Amino acid sequence: MSAASGIEGRRILVVEDEYLIARDIARMLQSLGCEVVGPVASVREAMAQARGGHFDGAILDINVGGEPVYSVADALAEEGVPVIFSTGYEGWVVEDRYRDAPRLQKPFTPHRLSAIITDLFGR
């Protein structure tokens, strides 16, 4: 079984308000064989997606348009959807309840994203 076999076809919600970063994340995920939902650029839109869609995982920018994304993470957690936080901030900004969640420190490389996604879904 290849490393990509656990990743291919996974539906990943991307919540990111910086266009270029959102585009790069989407491209990276697509190159891994994931189906990208979004990217969405607001907490309101992300909540609508979280309530209405089935996802295998999500990459959430911690601060979207000046608003924390934890309500989206909470909604996804209720559905058992694992999240990866993406942030340019130091690790201490992550709320305690999500301290153990995977985190992508911006800027990140395709290799780092691939490693976290692979760890999330197994090899």
All heavy atoms as an XYZ file, in Angstrom:
937
protein
N       0.852     -1.185      0.000
C       0.000      0.000      0.000
C       0.888      1.236      0.000
O       1.782      1.359      0.818
C      -0.891     -0.011      1.243
C      -1.775      1.192      1.351
S      -2.653      1.353      2.931
C      -3.681     -0.060      2.949
N       0.664      2.165     -0.892
C       1.469      3.381     -0.941
C       0.980      4.385      0.096
O      -0.146      4.310      0.573
C       1.390      4.008     -2.336
O       0.127      4.562     -2.553
N       1.856      5.353      0.432
C       1.484      6.378      1.403
C       0.282      7.165      0.919
O      -0.576      7.557      1.697
C       2.664      7.321      1.660
N       0.195      7.388     -0.394
C      -0.896      8.188     -0.931
C      -2.229      7.467     -0.864
O      -3.272      8.102     -0.908
C      -0.593      8.575     -2.374
N      -2.220      6.137     -0.747
C      -3.480      5.410     -0.817
C      -4.446      5.788      0.304
O      -5.644      5.716      0.122
C      -3.228      3.901     -0.817
O      -2.666      3.502      0.414
N      -3.950      6.192      1.456
C      -4.818      6.623      2.541
C      -5.301      8.045      2.393
O      -6.164      8.495      3.125
N      -4.717      8.755      1.444
C      -5.011     10.172      1.253
C      -5.939     10.398      0.059
O      -6.842     11.230      0.113
C      -3.697     10.960      1.030
C      -2.784     10.848      2.241
C      -3.983     12.414      0.721
C      -1.382     11.365      1.995
N      -5.717      9.652     -0.998
C      -6.455      9.885     -2.240
C      -7.961      9.811     -2.030
O      -8.455      8.920     -1.353
C      -6.026      8.875     -3.294
C      -4.633      9.126     -3.808
C      -4.225      8.156     -4.885
O      -5.097      7.671     -5.627
O      -3.020      7.887     -4.972
N      -8.650     10.796     -2.621
C     -10.099     10.830     -2.551
C     -10.656     11.435     -1.274
O     -11.872     11.594     -1.152
N      -9.794     11.767     -0.326
C     -10.282     12.375      0.918
C     -10.803     13.770      0.642
O     -10.193     14.553     -0.082
C      -9.164     12.455      1.961
C      -8.568     11.140      2.366
C      -9.537     10.352      3.226
N      -8.885      9.144      3.723
C      -9.201      8.555      4.852
N     -10.175      9.013      5.593
N      -8.561      7.479      5.232
N     -11.968     14.077      1.239
C     -12.570     15.417      1.119
C     -12.039     16.286      2.246
O     -12.259     15.984      3.413
C     -14.083     15.345      1.200
C     -14.730     14.808     -0.056
C     -16.243     14.674      0.086
N     -16.893     15.817      0.684
C     -17.400     16.863      0.007
N     -17.320     16.900     -1.306
N     -17.989     17.855      0.639
N     -11.339     17.354      1.851
C     -10.707     18.229      2.828
C     -11.275     19.640      2.677
O     -11.195     20.249      1.605
C      -9.170     18.281      2.639
C      -8.570     16.871      2.595
C      -8.526     19.150      3.721
C      -8.684     16.082      3.866
N     -11.843     20.153      3.762
C     -12.315     21.537      3.801
C     -11.128     22.438      4.088
O     -10.363     22.184      5.021
C     -13.365     21.703      4.907
C     -13.840     23.127      5.192
C     -14.568     23.724      3.986
C     -14.740     23.142      6.425
N     -10.973     23.480      3.286
C      -9.896     24.450      3.480
C     -10.523     25.797      3.838
O     -11.336     26.321      3.073
C      -9.011     24.583      2.225
C      -7.951     25.670      2.416
C      -8.362     23.244      1.892
N     -10.127     26.324      4.993
C     -10.606     27.626      5.451
C      -9.383     28.530      5.585
O      -8.541     28.328      6.466
C     -11.361     27.516      6.795
C     -11.837     28.894      7.248
C     -12.524     26.543      6.672
N      -9.284     29.489      4.682
C      -8.110     30.381      4.627
C      -8.521     31.663      3.944
O      -9.117     31.624      2.868
C      -6.976     29.701      3.854
C      -5.792     30.556      3.545
C      -5.070     31.083      4.767
O      -4.551     30.272      5.559
O      -5.016     32.329      4.927
N      -8.222     32.810      4.570
C      -8.644     34.090      4.008
C      -7.593     34.768      3.141
O      -7.890     35.756      2.477
C      -9.117     35.039      5.107
C      -8.050     35.355      6.143
O      -7.030     34.633      6.207
O      -8.242     36.322      6.909
N      -6.385     34.272      3.100
C      -5.349     34.826      2.229
C      -5.377     34.056      0.909
O      -5.068     32.860      0.874
C      -3.968     34.709      2.883
C      -3.816     35.520      4.150
C      -3.788     37.015      3.893
O      -3.383     37.429      2.777
O      -4.181     37.765      4.798
N      -5.728     34.736     -0.162
C      -5.954     34.078     -1.447
C      -4.787     33.203     -1.889
O      -4.981     32.046     -2.271
C      -6.283     35.114     -2.533
C      -6.318     34.485     -3.902
C      -7.430     33.739     -4.301
C      -5.243     34.584     -4.773
C      -7.468     33.124     -5.543
C      -5.268     33.974     -6.012
C      -6.385     33.245     -6.393
O      -6.404     32.632     -7.607
N      -3.566     33.743     -1.876
C      -2.424     32.986     -2.386
C      -2.139     31.749     -1.537
O      -1.814     30.683     -2.074
C      -1.180     33.876     -2.473
C      -1.268     35.002     -3.504
C      -0.028     35.886     -3.438
C      -1.471     34.461     -4.903
N      -2.284     31.875     -0.240
C      -2.076     30.727      0.645
C      -3.164     29.688      0.407
O      -2.892     28.489      0.303
C      -2.032     31.164      2.122
C      -0.816     32.056      2.371
C      -2.014     29.948      3.052
C      -0.792     32.723      3.734
N      -4.409     30.139      0.283
C      -5.526     29.223      0.019
C      -5.310     28.475     -1.292
O      -5.501     27.249     -1.366
C      -6.839     30.004     -0.028
N      -4.886     29.195     -2.309
C      -4.623     28.573     -3.606
C      -3.515     27.528     -3.501
O      -3.624     26.426     -4.030
C      -4.249     29.641     -4.627
C      -4.034     29.079     -6.029
C      -3.327     30.042     -6.921
N      -1.965     30.207     -6.377
C      -1.140     31.170     -6.741
N      -1.514     32.065     -7.613
N       0.068     31.258     -6.229
N      -2.448     27.881     -2.785
C      -1.326     26.945     -2.634
C      -1.734     25.695     -1.858
O      -1.356     24.582     -2.227
C      -0.145     27.621     -1.944
C       0.560     28.632     -2.835
O       0.307     28.654     -4.059
O       1.374     29.417     -2.294
N      -2.509     25.860     -0.793
C      -2.983     24.702     -0.020
C      -3.839     23.808     -0.906
O      -3.671     22.589     -0.916
C      -3.761     25.147      1.235
C      -2.819     25.811      2.243
C      -4.473     23.956      1.876
C      -3.535     26.480      3.408
N      -4.754     24.415     -1.647
C      -5.632     23.635     -2.525
C      -4.811     22.862     -3.556
O      -5.059     21.669     -3.787
C      -6.641     24.553     -3.217
N      -3.832     23.508     -4.155
C      -2.986     22.826     -5.145
C      -2.207     21.675     -4.515
O      -2.075     20.608     -5.110
C      -2.032     23.819     -5.793
C      -2.706     24.727     -6.782
C      -1.720     25.687     -7.394
N      -2.362     26.522     -8.379
C      -1.789     27.591     -8.915
N      -0.560     27.927     -8.566
N      -2.438     28.312     -9.802
N      -1.663     21.912     -3.329
C      -0.915     20.863     -2.644
C      -1.804     19.658     -2.362
O      -1.414     18.511     -2.590
C      -0.323     21.389     -1.333
C       0.825     22.341     -1.487
S       1.397     22.878      0.164
C       1.903     24.553     -0.165
N      -3.010     19.923     -1.858
C      -3.933     18.833     -1.546
C      -4.351     18.091     -2.810
O      -4.422     16.860     -2.819
C      -5.159     19.365     -0.807
C      -4.915     19.840      0.623
C      -6.145     20.568      1.157
C      -4.540     18.671      1.527
N      -4.629     18.823     -3.874
C      -5.016     18.182     -5.133
C      -3.890     17.315     -5.670
O      -4.134     16.230     -6.201
C      -5.444     19.237     -6.151
C      -6.764     19.872     -5.794
C      -7.067     21.127     -6.586
O      -6.183     21.748     -7.170
N      -8.335     21.523     -6.591
N      -2.650     17.758     -5.495
C      -1.517     16.957     -5.971
C      -1.376     15.658     -5.180
O      -0.787     14.697     -5.660
C      -0.216     17.761     -5.909
O       0.253     17.881     -4.586
N      -1.945     15.620     -3.972
C      -1.946     14.408     -3.145
C      -3.154     13.522     -3.449
O      -3.300     12.455     -2.871
C      -1.949     14.779     -1.662
C      -0.695     15.481     -1.151
C      -0.923     16.005      0.262
C       0.497     14.543     -1.201
N      -4.038     14.006     -4.330
C      -5.216     13.231     -4.693
C      -6.433     13.530     -3.850
O      -7.434     12.817     -3.922
N      -6.375     14.587     -3.070
C      -7.518     14.962     -2.228
C      -8.537     15.764     -3.037
O      -8.192     16.430     -4.001
C      -7.058     15.826     -1.048
S      -5.966     14.998      0.101
N      -9.775     15.699     -2.582
C     -10.825     16.561     -3.116
C     -10.923     17.762     -2.186
O     -11.201     17.608     -0.996
C     -12.157     15.822     -3.154
C     -13.298     16.681     -3.646
C     -14.643     15.984     -3.563
O     -14.684     14.741     -3.499
O     -15.655     16.706     -3.547
N     -10.684     18.937     -2.716
C     -10.685     20.155     -1.909
C     -12.068     20.777     -1.917
O     -12.674     20.965     -2.969
C      -9.640     21.165     -2.447
C      -9.707     22.475     -1.676
C      -8.249     20.569     -2.391
N     -12.565     21.087     -0.742
C     -13.817     21.820     -0.600
C     -13.422     23.230     -0.170
O     -12.778     23.434      0.844
C     -14.752     21.174      0.437
C     -16.025     21.994      0.572
C     -15.051     19.731      0.054
N     -13.843     24.207     -0.970
C     -13.417     25.574     -0.740
C     -12.292     25.893     -1.705
O     -12.267     25.365     -2.810
N     -11.380     26.684     -1.279
C     -11.248     27.283      0.036
C     -12.347     28.307      0.315
O     -12.857     28.942     -0.597
C      -9.890     27.975     -0.014
C      -9.182     27.444     -1.206
C     -10.230     26.949     -2.137
N     -12.683     28.413      1.578
C     -13.623     29.430      2.029
C     -12.856     30.446      2.855
O     -11.876     30.110      3.507
C     -14.818     28.839      2.810
C     -15.629     27.922      1.930
C     -14.372     28.110      4.052
N     -13.321     31.705      2.809
C     -12.545     32.803      3.381
C     -13.218     33.515      4.539
O     -12.822     34.617      4.897
C     -12.204     33.800      2.282
N     -14.264     32.897      5.127
C     -14.904     33.521      6.288
C     -15.388     32.432      7.230
O     -15.685     31.302      6.802
C     -16.087     34.397      5.865
O     -17.179     33.599      5.436
N     -15.480     32.793      8.494
C     -15.977     31.840      9.487
C     -17.434     31.505      9.193
O     -17.842     30.348      9.301
C     -15.782     32.383     10.922
C     -16.517     31.533     11.950
C     -14.286     32.444     11.262
N     -18.222     32.483      8.787
C     -19.627     32.240      8.485
C     -19.789     31.209      7.374
O     -20.572     30.260      7.479
C     -20.320     33.545      8.109
C     -21.839     33.401      8.042
C     -22.501     34.699      7.741
N     -22.822     34.627      6.315
C     -22.946     35.652      5.512
N     -22.798     36.866      5.960
N     -23.228     35.495      4.252
N     -19.043     31.377      6.303
C     -19.111     30.432      5.191
C     -18.569     29.058      5.610
O     -19.107     28.019      5.227
C     -18.317     30.969      3.999
C     -18.482     30.151      2.750
C     -17.729     30.731      1.554
O     -17.142     31.822      1.648
O     -17.734     30.058      0.518
N     -17.532     29.061      6.430
C     -16.968     27.797      6.915
C     -17.977     27.050      7.784
O     -18.083     25.817      7.698
C     -15.685     28.057      7.693
N     -18.715     27.764      8.612
C     -19.745     27.126      9.442
C     -20.831     26.515      8.573
O     -21.309     25.410      8.849
C     -20.360     28.127     10.428
C     -19.472     28.438     11.615
S     -19.096     26.989     12.645
C     -20.702     26.669     13.352
N     -21.225     27.211      7.513
C     -22.234     26.669      6.595
C     -21.714     25.387      5.951
O     -22.451     24.394      5.841
C     -22.597     27.702      5.536
N     -20.469     25.380      5.555
C     -19.873     24.181      4.964
C     -19.796     23.058      5.995
O     -20.107     21.903      5.694
C     -18.469     24.482      4.425
C     -18.440     25.305      3.183
C     -18.894     24.520      1.959
O     -18.863     23.305      1.917
N     -19.330     25.251      0.952
N     -19.371     23.402      7.211
C     -19.211     22.394      8.273
C     -20.536     21.720      8.595
O     -20.578     20.521      8.865
C     -18.616     23.031      9.531
N     -21.616     22.481      8.558
C     -22.940     21.933      8.866
C     -23.504     21.107      7.720
O     -24.277     20.192      7.936
C     -23.911     23.066      9.191
C     -23.632     23.725     10.504
C     -24.715     24.744     10.825
N     -24.323     25.544     11.962
C     -24.139     26.852     11.940
N     -24.328     27.533     10.823
N     -23.780     27.497     13.021
N     -23.120     21.456      6.494
C     -23.771     20.840      5.351
C     -22.973     19.800      4.602
O     -23.513     19.120      3.742
N     -21.710     19.663      4.926
C     -20.892     18.770      4.118
C     -20.319     17.617      4.915
O     -20.256     17.651      6.138
N     -19.923     16.606      4.187
C     -19.213     15.488      4.792
C     -17.742     15.645      4.431
O     -17.402     15.729      3.252
C     -19.732     14.151      4.269
C     -18.842     13.016      4.642
N     -18.787     12.526      5.923
C     -17.938     12.321      3.925
C     -17.890     11.556      5.967
N     -17.365     11.414      4.759
N     -16.899     15.694      5.449
C     -15.475     15.889      5.232
C     -14.688     14.805      5.939
O     -15.104     14.291      6.981
C     -15.023     17.259      5.760
C     -15.819     18.391      5.181
C     -16.798     19.020      5.917
C     -15.605     18.802      3.879
C     -17.549     20.041      5.383
C     -16.349     19.823      3.325
C     -17.323     20.446      4.085
N     -13.540     14.506      5.360
C     -12.611     13.584      6.000
C     -11.629     14.334      6.884
O     -11.012     13.751      7.772
C     -11.842     12.793      4.936
C     -12.778     11.922      4.124
O     -13.449     11.062      4.718
O     -12.853     12.113      2.898
N     -11.483     15.619      6.640
C     -10.567     16.448      7.409
C     -10.726     17.894      7.002
O     -11.457     18.216      6.064
N     -10.043     18.765      7.736
C     -10.107     20.197      7.435
C      -8.791     20.852      7.796
O      -8.134     20.457      8.758
C     -11.243     20.861      8.217
N      -8.428     21.847      6.994
C      -7.293     22.708      7.306
C      -7.882     24.080      7.578
O      -8.526     24.672      6.707
C      -6.276     22.746      6.160
C      -5.706     21.347      5.930
C      -5.162     23.756      6.475
C      -4.738     21.244      4.783
N      -7.681     24.551      8.806
C      -8.310     25.783      9.254
C      -7.259     26.812      9.651
O      -6.447     26.555     10.553
C      -9.194     25.517     10.485
C     -10.220     24.395     10.397
C     -10.927     24.229     11.736
C     -11.214     24.659      9.292
N      -7.291     27.962      9.001
C      -6.482     29.095      9.456
C      -7.068     29.520     10.803
O      -8.291     29.631     10.940
C      -6.576     30.221      8.426
C      -5.723     31.424      8.762
O      -4.934     31.376      9.721
O      -5.854     32.435      8.043
N      -6.245     29.738     11.788
C      -6.744     30.070     13.125
C      -7.469     31.408     13.152
O      -8.466     31.571     13.848
C      -5.595     30.040     14.160
C      -5.209     28.587     14.417
C      -5.989     30.742     15.456
C      -4.064     28.399     15.382
N      -6.995     32.371     12.359
C      -7.590     33.707     12.339
C      -8.060     33.978     10.917
O      -7.250     34.180     10.018
C      -6.550     34.733     12.779
C      -7.077     36.143     12.787
O      -8.176     36.430     12.317
N      -6.288     37.045     13.320
N      -9.376     33.985     10.729
C      -9.947     34.178      9.400
C     -10.680     35.514      9.394
O     -11.708     35.668     10.047
C     -10.908     33.021      9.029
C     -11.497     33.235      7.656
C     -10.188     31.689      9.112
N     -10.125     36.465      8.684
C     -10.737     37.787      8.614
C     -10.864     38.444      9.976
O     -11.823     39.153     10.229
N      -9.904     38.193     10.860
C      -9.921     38.775     12.197
C     -10.781     38.020     13.194
O     -10.934     38.443     14.327
N     -11.355     36.903     12.767
C     -12.243     36.115     13.632
C     -11.626     34.737     13.897
O     -11.171     34.068     12.962
C     -13.597     35.957     12.930
C     -14.676     35.406     13.796
C     -16.038     35.414     13.091
O     -16.176     35.984     11.992
O     -16.953     34.825     13.671
N     -11.621     34.310     15.164
C     -11.080     32.971     15.448
C     -11.957     31.886     14.837
O     -13.167     32.027     14.725
C     -11.070     32.882     16.974
C     -11.960     33.970     17.456
C     -12.070     34.990     16.363
N     -11.324     30.786     14.450
C     -11.998     29.710     13.714
C     -12.445     28.563     14.631
O     -12.930     27.545     14.148
C     -11.068     29.216     12.583
C      -9.958     28.339     13.125
C     -11.837     28.521     11.498
N     -12.342     28.734     15.930
C     -12.634     27.635     16.851
C     -14.075     27.137     16.794
O     -14.319     25.955     17.010
C     -12.246     28.003     18.283
C     -10.764     28.229     18.400
C     -10.260     29.493     18.675
C      -9.866     27.190     18.199
C      -8.903     29.701     18.766
C      -8.505     27.390     18.282
C      -8.028     28.646     18.570
O      -6.679     28.856     18.646
N     -15.019     27.992     16.463
C     -16.409     27.529     16.353
C     -16.540     26.516     15.210
O     -17.302     25.548     15.309
C     -17.369     28.697     16.140
O     -17.039     29.419     14.960
N     -15.785     26.717     14.146
C     -15.785     25.777     13.023
C     -15.134     24.469     13.461
O     -15.655     23.383     13.191
C     -15.055     26.366     11.796
C     -15.021     25.363     10.654
C     -15.710     27.672     11.360
N     -14.009     24.573     14.160
C     -13.325     23.379     14.658
C     -14.235     22.590     15.597
O     -14.286     21.356     15.534
C     -12.029     23.771     15.374
N     -14.986     23.302     16.432
C     -15.927     22.641     17.352
C     -17.011     21.892     16.587
O     -17.338     20.743     16.902
C     -16.574     23.654     18.297
C     -15.591     24.287     19.280
O     -14.491     23.728     19.496
O     -15.933     25.355     19.814
N     -17.575     22.546     15.564
C     -18.635     21.913     14.764
C     -18.107     20.677     14.052
O     -18.786     19.642     13.993
C     -19.201     22.915     13.752
N     -16.900     20.759     13.518
C     -16.310     19.609     12.840
C     -15.975     18.494     13.832
O     -16.189     17.312     13.536
C     -15.063     20.030     12.067
C     -15.325     20.934     10.861
C     -14.037     21.538     10.351
C     -16.054     20.180      9.761
N     -15.495     18.861     15.015
C     -15.174     17.863     16.045
C     -16.417     17.085     16.456
O     -16.343     15.875     16.700
C     -14.531     18.539     17.250
N     -17.566     17.761     16.503
C     -18.825     17.082     16.835
C     -19.149     15.995     15.822
O     -19.815     15.011     16.142
C     -19.974     18.086     16.903
C     -19.937     18.972     18.123
C     -21.057     20.000     18.124
O     -22.018     19.856     17.338
O     -20.955     20.956     18.918
N     -18.687     16.167     14.595
C     -18.916     15.191     13.529
C     -17.759     14.195     13.408
O     -17.756     13.351     12.507
C     -19.111     15.909     12.188
C     -20.295     16.847     12.156
C     -21.622     16.120     12.351
O     -21.778     15.010     11.808
O     -22.483     16.666     13.068
N     -16.762     14.339     14.275
C     -15.613     13.434     14.240
C     -14.616     13.739     13.138
O     -13.838     12.875     12.743
N     -14.647     14.962     12.636
C     -13.753     15.360     11.545
C     -12.468     15.937     12.136
O     -12.514     16.929     12.865
C     -14.426     16.411     10.635
C     -13.468     16.894      9.554
C     -15.705     15.851     10.031
N     -11.323     15.335     11.819
C     -10.068     15.874     12.338
C      -9.689     17.175     11.644
O      -9.971     17.366     10.461
C      -9.046     14.774     12.028
C      -9.631     14.019     10.886
C     -11.128     14.124     11.011
N      -9.071     18.066     12.411
C      -8.654     19.355     11.864
C      -7.149     19.529     12.009
O      -6.529     18.998     12.923
C      -9.385     20.548     12.525
C     -10.884     20.448     12.317
C      -9.049     20.669     13.984
N      -6.622     20.284     11.079
C      -5.241     20.738     11.101
C      -5.321     22.255     11.137
O      -6.008     22.858     10.307
C      -4.480     20.290      9.841
C      -4.441     18.771      9.745
C      -3.076     20.887      9.814
C      -3.992     18.247      8.380
N      -4.658     22.870     12.099
C      -4.645     24.321     12.163
C      -3.461     24.856     11.371
O      -2.362     24.322     11.440
C      -4.575     24.811     13.610
C      -5.829     24.580     14.376
C      -5.898     23.587     15.334
C      -6.957     25.339     14.127
C      -7.062     23.357     16.042
C      -8.137     25.119     14.824
C      -8.178     24.123     15.780
N      -3.715     25.919     10.641
C      -2.692     26.608      9.870
C      -2.556     28.000     10.474
O      -3.561     28.697     10.659
C      -3.149     26.681      8.408
O      -2.315     27.516      7.670
N      -1.329     28.389     10.797
C      -1.165     29.678     11.453
C       0.219     30.267     11.233
O       1.188     29.539     11.054
C      -1.431     29.570     12.966
O      -1.336     30.864     13.558
C      -0.461     28.618     13.638
N       0.253     31.564     11.245
C       1.515     32.292     11.241
C       1.895     32.699     12.646
O       2.966     33.248     12.872
N       0.997     32.431     13.603
C       1.240     32.774     14.991
C       2.031     31.678     15.691
O       2.089     30.549     15.228
C      -0.090     32.959     15.745
C      -0.957     34.052     15.202
C      -2.187     33.751     14.616
C      -0.569     35.383     15.267
C      -3.006     34.755     14.116
C      -1.380     36.387     14.762
C      -2.591     36.068     14.199
O      -3.392     37.057     13.701
N       2.562     32.006     16.835
C       3.243     31.013     17.664
C       2.229     30.001     18.186
O       1.031     30.265     18.234
C       3.939     31.694     18.843
C       5.056     32.638     18.432
C       6.200     31.918     17.732
O       6.522     30.779     18.114
O       6.765     32.506     16.799
N       2.724     28.843     18.599
C       1.864     27.769     19.068
C       0.997     28.112     20.254
O      -0.076     27.549     20.434
N       1.406     29.065     21.060
C       0.648     29.385     22.260
C      -0.719     29.987     21.968
O      -1.568     30.020     22.845
C       1.445     30.313     23.180
C       1.859     31.607     22.540
C       3.059     31.871     21.946
C       1.091     32.801     22.423
N       3.087     33.150     21.447
C       1.882     33.753     21.737
C      -0.188     33.165     22.822
C       1.419     35.027     21.452
C      -0.642     34.448     22.530
C       0.163     35.353     21.851
N      -0.963     30.432     20.752
C      -2.270     31.023     20.451
C      -3.357     29.969     20.283
O      -4.532     30.301     20.298
C      -2.250     31.933     19.197
C      -1.248     33.042     19.347
C      -2.023     31.146     17.941
N      -2.973     28.714     20.135
C      -3.959     27.650     19.984
C      -4.619     27.405     21.335
O      -3.931     27.234     22.340
C      -3.305     26.348     19.466
C      -4.315     25.229     19.376
C      -2.640     26.594     18.119
N      -5.947     27.400     21.351
C      -6.669     27.167     22.603
C      -6.316     25.791     23.165
O      -6.063     24.847     22.416
C      -8.175     27.283     22.380
C      -8.597     28.716     22.128
C     -10.102     28.896     22.114
O     -10.859     27.920     22.310
O     -10.536     30.043     21.911
N      -6.314     25.696     24.484
C      -5.891     24.470     25.168
C      -6.577     23.219     24.647
O      -5.947     22.183     24.499
C      -6.116     24.584     26.677
C      -5.076     25.466     27.350
O      -4.009     25.714     26.738
O      -5.326     25.902     28.488
N      -7.873     23.303     24.355
C      -8.589     22.099     23.928
C      -8.101     21.564     22.582
O      -8.364     20.421     22.229
C     -10.092     22.336     23.923
C     -10.589     23.296     22.862
C     -12.091     23.530     23.066
N     -12.689     24.259     22.005
C     -12.820     25.572     21.966
N     -12.362     26.308     22.957
N     -13.419     26.156     20.945
N      -7.374     22.392     21.835
C      -6.836     21.974     20.541
C      -5.300     21.939     20.532
O      -4.693     21.837     19.476
C      -7.343     22.891     19.426
C      -8.800     22.681     19.151
C      -9.740     23.638     19.496
C      -9.244     21.502     18.572
C     -11.091     23.432     19.250
C     -10.584     21.289     18.324
C     -11.506     22.266     18.672
O     -12.832     22.043     18.434
N      -4.710     21.974     21.689
C      -3.252     22.013     21.774
C      -2.600     20.809     21.091
O      -1.512     20.919     20.547
C      -2.802     22.104     23.225
C      -1.309     22.359     23.325
C      -0.838     22.898     24.634
N      -1.557     24.014     25.199
C      -1.417     25.294     24.817
N      -0.612     25.586     23.839
N      -2.080     26.245     25.424
N      -3.264     19.653     21.091
C      -2.688     18.449     20.494
C      -3.042     18.267     19.018
O      -2.593     17.307     18.397
C      -3.130     17.205     21.281
C      -2.554     17.194     22.690
O      -1.459     17.761     22.906
O      -3.204     16.619     23.583
N      -3.832     19.173     18.478
C      -4.195     19.078     17.052
C      -2.967     19.378     16.201
O      -2.119     20.189     16.575
C      -5.316     20.070     16.726
N      -2.868     18.725     15.043
C      -1.743     19.028     14.144
C      -1.771     20.498     13.733
O      -2.838     21.108     13.612
C      -1.996     18.133     12.934
C      -2.997     17.138     13.352
C      -3.769     17.718     14.490
N      -0.580     21.047     13.539
C      -0.496     22.468     13.200
C       0.530     22.658     12.091
O       1.631     22.115     12.138
C      -0.108     23.262     14.442
C      -0.127     24.738     14.236
C       0.034     25.535     15.521
N       1.124     25.081     16.357
C       0.954     24.517     17.558
N      -0.245     24.328     18.044
N       1.989     24.141     18.268
N       0.146     23.436     11.096
C       1.044     23.864     10.032
C       1.477     25.288     10.343
O       0.637     26.188     10.416
C       0.327     23.845      8.682
C       0.108     22.495      8.040
C      -0.897     22.605      6.904
C       1.426     21.942      7.532
N       2.753     25.482     10.550
C       3.293     26.810     10.823
C       3.597     27.487      9.494
O       4.366     26.945      8.693
C       4.555     26.697     11.682
C       5.128     28.022     12.124
C       4.252     28.719     13.151
O       3.647     28.076     14.002
N       4.174     30.025     13.073
N       2.950     28.616      9.229
C       3.181     29.349      7.980
C       4.528     30.059      8.041
O       4.871     30.589      9.100
C       2.085     30.393      7.751
C       0.722     29.811      7.503
C      -0.273     30.950      7.356
C      -1.690     30.463      7.349
N      -2.645     31.570      7.313
N       5.263     30.111      6.963
C       5.005     29.403      5.712
C       5.403     27.931      5.848
O       6.295     27.588      6.617
C       5.910     30.113      4.712
C       7.051     30.618      5.541
C       6.469     30.928      6.895
N       4.720     27.077      5.114
C       5.041     25.657      5.162
C       5.265     25.140      3.747
O       4.867     25.757      2.778
C       3.965     24.839      5.880
C       2.581     25.081      5.370
C       2.087     24.382      4.280
C       1.762     26.018      5.979
C       0.810     24.609      3.803
C       0.483     26.248      5.511
C       0.007     25.548      4.422
N       5.909     24.007      3.684
C       6.261     23.418      2.390
C       5.251     22.339      2.009
O       4.543     21.817      2.875
C       7.651     22.771      2.461
O       7.598     21.690      3.402
C       8.724     23.779      2.859
N       5.197     21.992      0.743
C       4.346     20.863      0.340
C       4.718     19.582      1.093
O       3.854     18.795      1.454
C       4.608     20.725     -1.164
C       5.024     22.086     -1.595
C       5.793     22.650     -0.428
N       6.009     19.402      1.349
C       6.455     18.209      2.088
C       5.850     18.172      3.494
O       5.397     17.125      3.954
C       7.982     18.179      2.161
C       8.507     17.039      2.956
N       8.503     15.739      2.492
C       9.018     16.996      4.209
C       8.997     14.955      3.422
N       9.319     15.688      4.469
N       5.833     19.311      4.169
C       5.270     19.372      5.533
C       3.770     19.083      5.504
O       3.264     18.329      6.327
C       5.551     20.741      6.155
C       4.962     20.932      7.525
C       5.718     20.160      8.587
N       5.124     20.441      9.882
C       4.795     19.518     10.769
N       5.064     18.249     10.540
N       4.233     19.848     11.902
N       3.048     19.671      4.561
C       1.615     19.407      4.443
C       1.371     17.935      4.163
O       0.527     17.303      4.792
C       0.989     20.267      3.348
C      -0.491     20.008      3.061
C      -1.353     20.313      4.270
C      -0.950     20.822      1.870
N       2.137     17.371      3.243
C       1.993     15.959      2.912
C       2.239     15.085      4.129
O       1.500     14.120      4.380
C       2.956     15.594      1.788
O       2.876     14.215      1.509
N       3.263     15.414      4.906
C       3.581     14.620      6.100
C       2.446     14.665      7.115
O       2.073     13.620      7.693
C       4.880     15.121      6.728
N       1.867     15.829      7.340
C       0.780     15.951      8.315
C      -0.462     15.225      7.826
O      -1.122     14.505      8.588
C       0.482     17.425      8.633
C       1.623     17.994      9.487
C      -0.848     17.587      9.358
C       1.482     19.443      9.840
N      -0.813     15.381      6.557
C      -1.987     14.687      5.989
C      -1.791     13.177      6.060
O      -2.692     12.431      6.419
C      -2.246     15.161      4.540
C      -2.752     16.595      4.520
C      -3.226     14.243      3.823
C      -4.174     16.789      4.974
N      -0.591     12.731      5.725
C      -0.310     11.292      5.768
C      -0.428     10.757      7.192
O      -1.015      9.698      7.420
C       1.100     11.008      5.199
O       1.131     11.432      3.842
C       1.424      9.526      5.263
N       0.103     11.502      8.154
C      -0.023     11.086      9.557
C      -1.484     11.048      9.995
O      -1.894     10.170     10.736
C       0.764     12.032     10.478
C       2.268     11.829     10.391
O       2.698     10.786      9.843
O       3.000     12.703     10.879
N      -2.260     12.006      9.516
C      -3.655     12.091      9.909
C      -4.465     10.878      9.410
O      -5.319     10.365     10.112
C      -4.262     13.387      9.364
C      -5.613     13.818      9.890
C      -5.537     14.104     11.383
C      -6.071     15.063      9.154
N      -4.178     10.436      8.185
C      -4.957      9.368      7.574
C      -4.238      8.045      7.487
O      -4.751      7.093      6.895
C      -5.433      9.797      6.192
C      -6.365     10.957      6.243
C      -6.045     12.151      5.658
C      -7.572     10.859      6.923
C      -6.903     13.232      5.724
C      -8.443     11.922      6.995
C      -8.092     13.120      6.397
N      -3.064      7.969      8.060
C      -2.338      6.710      8.049
C      -1.632      6.474      6.741
O      -1.800      7.197      5.777
N      -0.836      5.478      6.743
C      -0.021      5.163      5.556
C      -0.631      4.059      4.767
O      -1.287      3.221      5.152
C       1.393      4.823      5.981
C       2.046      6.016      6.620
C       3.505      5.705      6.926
N       4.041      6.714      7.800
C       4.532      7.861      7.398
N       4.561      8.163      6.151
N       5.021      8.734      8.237
